[in-house]
Amino acid sequence: MGFFDAIKICFVKYVDFTGRASRPEFWYFVLFVLIAELCLLVAYRPLGIAFVIACILPRLAVAVRRLHDIDRSGWWIFIAAIPLIGWIALLIWYCQPGHEYANRFGDPPLPALPS
């Protein structure tokens, strides 16, 4: 999966909390949002704030789908409420490879086809 494919998939599934998201899909989207937010906040703060708000749901959705890929419930996202320990646990889970077989959240994510 390429950078632009991951961004496209995440915005198409911006409120889809079902299914699974591969590691590249998750991390490319995180990288895109981080770079875009920084650039927009530096260039024109109100536009940057609007972008941050607009990306809340897509960020949550891809994070939940990423947890599904390692066969964890999306409710584990709330472990982030525990400072440091929760953040480290989520980071470790986000870095783990997904299951290569179907789990209770569906089939493995398919690689994006070349355009």
Secondary structure, 3 states (H helix, E strand, C coil): CCHHHHHHHHHHCCCCCCCCCCHHHHHHHHHHHHHHHHHHHHHCHHHHHHHHHHCHHHHHHHHHHHHHHCCCCHHHHHHHHCCCHHHHHHHHHHHCCCCCCCECCECCCCCCCCC
